[in-house]
Amino acid sequence: MARDLSLALDAASRRMRRSKSEIVQAAVAAYLSPDGEEMAEAAITRRLDRITREMERLARDVTISNEAIALFVKAWLTATPTLSGGDQKAQNAKGHERYVGFLEALSRRLASGRLLRGEILEEADGDEQ
């Protein structure tokens, strides 16, 4: 056996937590199997399909997050009155108080497991019915 192939087998054995003989046996079986290529292609296709679905969910979640943040900022900017220049210290204190409140609310929400995505999907399902 070539040295580089032996090193690759050692690395695969450690990485996969399988014995070398198991890996060699599986490789020989796959090589000798008449439909080994088709099985490998089908497995890759299944994995790619799963990854594609996960990426689509991730893109949807990021879009929802972006829109939620944009709506929040818009509402906040609309509803928050500006203070005169002389009230800078009070304005900073109020801003800090709001920020701490926001972080606390976000922490509670994340800890509860009830996320905006779920609420949006539930509301969408309710609207359709």
N, C-alpha and C positions, 0 to 999 in steps of 0.2 A: 504494500500500500504506500502511495506517495506520502511524503512527510506533510505537505500542506493539507492533503485530504485527511490524514490522521489527526492533525491539529483541529481541523474543522469539525471532525467527528467528536473530539474531546469537548470542544466548545459547545456543540449542539447538545451533547449529553448533559453537561452542566446546566445549560440554559433551559432545556426541556425537562430536566430532572428524570431522565430515562436512562436505562443502561445502553451502552454502545451496541450491544447485540440486538436490543429491541429496535433501535434506530436503523441498524443495518438490515434487519429482517423486514421492517416496513418499507425501506427503500428498495430492496430487491423485489418484494411483492409488488410494489407500485410499478417498478420497471418492467417486470414480466407480465403484469396484468394487461390484457388487450385493451381495456377501457380506462386505464390509469390516467391518461391525458384528459379524457372526457370527465372523469370524476374530479380531477384537480381543477379543471376549468369550471365545472359546476360549483365546486366549493368556493372558488375565487369569485364567481358571479354572485353567489349567496352573500358572501362577505361584502362585496361592493354594494349590493342592494341594501344591506343593513346599514352600511356606512352612509349611503345616500339618504336613507330615511332619517338617520340620526342628524345628518347635516341639515336636512330640510327642517326638522324640529328645532334645531339650534338657531337657524336663520329666522324661523317664526318667532321664537322666544326673544331673540335680540331685537327684532322689529317691534314686538309688543313692549319690551323694556324701553326702547328708544322713544316710542310714542307716549308711554306713560310718563317718562321723565319730561318730555316736551310739553305735555299737557300740564304737568305739575308746575313747571317753570312758568308757563304762560299764565296759569291761574295765580301763582304767587306774585308775579310781576304786576298783574292786573289788580290784585287785592291789597297789596302792601303799599301803604302811603309812604311817601318820601318825607324825611325829616329835614328840617332846616339845617344849614351848615353848622350852627352853634350847638346842635344836639348830637354831634359826632360820637361822643362817648356813650350816650344813651342808645344811639343807633347801633353801635358795635355790640353793646351788651345785649340788646334785643335780638340782634342777628345771631349771636352766640347761643342765646336761650332757644331760639327757633331751631338752630342746627342740632343742638343736644336733643331737643324734643324729637326732631326728625330721625336721628340715629337710634333713639330709644324705640320709636314706633317701628322703624325698619327692623331692628333686632327682634322685637316681639313677633313681628310678622314672619320673619324667616324662621324663628324658633317654632312657631305654630305649625309650620309646614303648609299653611294655606297660602298659595301664591296667586298673584294676579292672573297668570296664565290660566289656572284652573277656573277662576271666577269668570273670566272672559269666555272660556269654552262653555261653562255651565249656562251663562246668560245667553250665549248664541244658540245653544241647544233649546233653551226655554223659549226664545223668540221664534224659533222655527216651528215649535209645536203649538 
